[in-house]
Amino acid sequence: MVDGSQPLPEWSARDLRRRSLSAATREWLRLEWDAEQDVRTVHLVLDDDVDEYPNNLHRHRTPFEVMHELVSDYRLQARDEQGVWHTVASVRANRRRHRVHRFETPVRTRALRIAVDAVHGAGHARVVAVRAYGD
């Protein structure tokens, strides 16, 4: 189910290539605080369909090598005092569910944003969890 009422579409091998999201459909997720924070580490958990039967990935051949829900390209951005977004980390061709970004110098901000530029086939991005730490 996509929105609780619509069945998921059938996937073909042709549909499972890396898909860039257009500027109109580009998705993002924002964390915002009342006061500025010094962020040293950000943990991201991205959806790679953990409900998929594991033997499909190891014993039986599937039409995809990377789960199509997994985010491929994204930017982690921090907003400055003037409201301008600055990219503090960027990932292309991601193949991992859990990503950790550590900053040598703390990022001082009131807001972080994960801007998704591409996924591995699905027409939408799925971010499961975001955690930001000061130490």
C-alpha angles and dihedrals in degrees: 000000000000102000099005094273110050123074117233114262121254112258126222127193087252090059095052101074122111107285123205115213114230120235088257094053100032109131130214141176122210133202115198133186133194092231133033116275132202103227117196102163136026122191119199126191112195126193115256095163100262087187091070110113104257094223088064088067099043113021103027124046116243127191091250135059094194123040107260093226092061117109110244106184127023144152126220107213136187124205118228128214091273092055096254117141117229124192109236097172134014130191129191128186093011115188099172132092096209121049127180122196117194123187123207089207114040116250108234110210148129093219140034125193133194106209112194116210101173143004131201095258111312117108093233140045125246120200112179101186142357123194125181121195133191096206 
